[in-house]
Amino acid sequence: MYQKVKLSKRQIKEDKFTAFMLKSKSWFVENWQFAVIGVVAAILLVTAGTYYAGSQTARQQEAGIKLARALMDYRNENSQVAIMSLSQIVEDYGGDYAAQQATFLLGKVNLKIRNYPEAIRYFEMYLSRYRDDKLIRASALAGIAACHEDQADFAEAADKYAEAFEEYPDGPMSGDCQLSALRNYLEAGDTEDARFFYESLNEDFKGTGLANTATLLFMEKNQR
């Protein structure tokens, strides 16, 4: 005969926290490319059009057209076609603006289809070659972090999210990068570094959802 098991308040609390952690991580892994990549891709689509319109040479115009087409394939979920087009742009127009954006997008598209080695390779290629756009550099670092997080390499993921925050501490991704660093440091058992981001979030984003989530994650994890 089935017998109900009465859970203690502590067990119920821990079960709720575990469910929250799993849901939080699952949402991030499944939606990173839509929450961040989509925003950056939209920016690149606009800049690609501006670049094409203002290009002075036939080569630049050709590269701009190909980049715009690759971006449309990306946005239309034609990932493999986009990868082929972007790879060709990197090969044919190295050093050009179009090649710069194509390198970054190759990391993003490969992250989206969970080809982590290629995603990391292109993100790192972007970081080593281009230094003029803090937002895209921060996004590339966060993309590398997402690759590691999805593979349960939490310590490396946390460090990369921290690097993404440091790259552009006043940027639009600042809070999300700090919260992601906090979450992964906690998963890695690094309470000291987690505390830094817990305190930082509560100082910079006091009273917001980011600060509240940071508090919940930090306090619950340290009460278990």
Buried (B, 14 or more C-beta within 10 A) or exposed (E): EEEEEEEEEEEEBBEEBEEBBEEBBEEBEEEBBEEBBBBBBEBBBEBBBEBBEEBEEEEBBBBBBBBBBBBBBBEEEBBEBBBEBBBEBBEBBEEBBBBBBBBBBBBBBBBBBEBBEBBBBBBBBBBEEBEEBBBBBBBBBBBBBBBBBBEEBBBBBBBBBBBBBEBBBEBEBBBBBBBBBBBBBBBBEBEEBBBBBBEBBBEBBEEEEBBBBBEBBBEBBEEE
